[in-house]
Amino acid sequence: MKSIEDFPSLYKFIIWLYNGRCINCYTLATDISHIETGHDDSDWHKIVLHCRECHRKYHDNGVSDEAIEMLVERRIEYLEMIGREEYI
């Protein structure tokens, strides 16, 4: 199992973790999105990968408790879908 220490940066690890794809629409993605604000970047369990469009929509719709819960669930579903359950 790879770990964050195997990568030169958090960004490179996140790109690898999500196969470079947006967890919502599966297009190529480059935007790191924090599930919750105010947490330490070293907690990669609270970071997902979005394309610009989905990242913008997430913030435009307001970051409510419900939106955070949905993003957490989507993260889990996506990691299961791509066979990376051990990173949940």
C-alpha positions, -999 to 999 in steps of 0.1 A, spaced: 0 0 0 14 34 -10 15 62 15 18 99 13 55 96 21 60 79 -13 52 111 -31 71 144 -34 40 164 -23 5 162 -10 -8 173 -43 9 145 -62 -5 120 -37 -40 133 -41 -37 132 -79 -26 95 -76 -52 86 -50 -81 97 -72 -65 86 -105 -64 123 -116 -102 123 -119 -130 144 -104 -149 123 -78 -182 137 -91 -181 137 -129 -149 115 -135 -133 141 -158 -97 150 -155 -92 171 -124 -66 194 -109 -84 211 -81 -78 199 -45 -110 205 -25 -110 205 13 -141 187 26 -141 209 57 -124 242 61 -99 248 89 -82 214 90 -46 205 86 -35 197 50 -17 166 63 -51 150 69 -55 138 34 -87 119 44 -105 153 42 -92 162 8 -108 152 -26 -101 160 -62 -125 180 -83 -125 194 -118 -129 232 -118 -166 231 -126 -175 207 -98 -153 226 -74 -170 259 -83 -205 243 -80 -196 229 -45 -187 264 -32 -214 283 -52 -241 261 -36 -228 269 -1 -208 246 21 -234 233 45 -233 203 68 -254 185 43 -230 193 15 -201 181 36 -219 149 44 -226 143 7 -190 149 -2 -177 125 24 -201 98 11 -191 106 -25 -154 102 -16 -161 68 -1 -181 56 -31 -154 68 -55 -126 52 -37 -145 19 -36 -153 22 -73 -117 26 -83 -105 -2 -59 -88 19 -33 -109 9 -3 -78 8 19 -76 46 17 -111 52 30 
